[in-house]
Amino acid sequence: MNNLTITLIQPELAWEDKEKNLKKFEALLRPLKQLQDLVVLPEMFSTGFVVDSQSLAEAPDGPTVSWMAVQASRLDSVIVGSLVVKDQGKYVNRLIWMKPDGTFVHYDKRHLFRLGNEHLQFSPGSGKIVVELNGWKICPLVCYDLRFPVWSKNTYKDGSYEYDILLYVANWPGRRSYAFRQLLIARAIENQAYVVGVNRVGTDGKGINHLGESAVLDFKGKHIIELPPGVEDMETVALAYEDLRVFREGFTVGLDWDEFRIVD
């Protein structure tokens, strides 16, 4: 299987200003044509982390999703990030996995950040997704989900792992950056998978600072790259499937994982 090339974008976001944020991302994405398989944007990349869902929510196929389709087509790459969506009368923090052909799948954030009152405005998702890209299996999740290992737990059945990459888009506050970094390491080790975490930088409209520290870790929990704290940055990394395969075959902890089922 071929390597998978991923571009991480660690931006500062304009508070509740979709037009300004999308223009910024267009400028950042412009030189990336056909240079990667996947582009990862942070949580609520078009607005910052907002809980005023009624004024900022879009339809499931609204302008930001349409923008993602245009960018994915131009880059010939998948683009992933989350935004505020109103769907069937409910407001959700929706991750969009946009393909170059304009089709997409979505995941609604399961764990809503109670300390930020996200649970008062949004409805939680009820199921996670695993998507395939060039033969790789990827499980994309959102920010606070990182703190819930049962929800992200990999499985091993009939000689096959549920996913190869665990991916988080985030708006993670700087005052809890130590937890962000350590939890990414833990998720990689316990799931025998690569882990990608993309976070924003800068101060949001509520005065909360974000350090970024976006990173890609290998299946041993070791950093492949980590973006510098506190500054806008963008990095591209190639992940080797053969390295993952060899490690899994040599350390078969998946055979001893507990089987369980999450009941909503």
Residue, then its C-alpha position, 0 to 999 in steps of 0.5 A: m500500500n502507498n504512503l498517505t500524505i497529509t497536510l496539517i493547517q494550524p491557523e489563527l481564526a477570525w471570530e464568527d467571520k466566515e468570509k475572512n476565515l474562508k479567504k484565509f484558507e483559500a490563500l493557504l490552500r492555493p499552492l498545495k495542488q496535488l501535493q497531498d491526499l488529505v488536508v486537515l482543518p481545525e474544529m469549527f474552522s470557519t467561525g472559531f469555537v462558537v456555541d451561538s448555533q442559531s445565528l451561525a448554523e448552515a444547512p447540511d449542504g450550505p455555503t461552507v460545505s460547498w466551499m469545501a467541495v470546490q477546494a477539494s476538487r481543485l486540490d484533488s485531495v480530501i478536506v476534513g474539518s468541522l462547522v456548525v450545521k442545522d439538520q432536521g431541526k437540530y444543531v450539531n458540530r459536524l465534521i465533514w469529510m469532503k472528497p474531490d468528486g464533491t461527495f462527502v460523509h459526516y460525523d456529528k461530535r459525540h461528546l459536547f464540551r459541557l464546560g463551554n456550554e456546548h451541550l446547551q445548544f448542540s445535539p450529540g452525535s450517535g455514531k462514529i465513522v471510519v472512512e477509506l482513503n487510498g486503502w487506508k482506514i481513518c476514524p475522524l473525531v472532534c476535539y473533546d472526543l479525545r478525552f473518551p478512549v472507549w469511544s475511539k477504541n480500535t478493534y481487531k477482528d478476523g485479522s483486520y484492524e478497524y482503522d489505521i489512523l485516528l484523526y482529531v480536529a480541535n479548538w483546544p485551549g492553551r491552558r490544557s495543552y499538556a493534556f492535549r499532547q499527552l492524550l494524543i500519545a495515549r490514543a496512539i499507543e492504545n490503538q496501535a494506530y497513527v494519530v493526527g491532531v490539528n488545533r488552532v492558535g490565537t485568542d478567540g472572541k471569549g478571550i481564550n488562548h489556543l497554542g496549536e501544537s498540532a501533531v502527527l504521532d506514530f503507532k508507538g506514540k512518538h511524534i513524527i511532527e509537531l507544529p510550533p506552539g502559538v504560531e500559524d503554521m502548515e506542514t505536510v507529512a507522509l505516513a508509511y503503511e508498511d511501518l504500521r504493518v510490520f509493527r502490528e505483526g510483531f506486537t500482536v496486542g490486538l489479539d488480546w483486546d477486550e470485545f465490547r459494544i457501546v450502547d447509546 
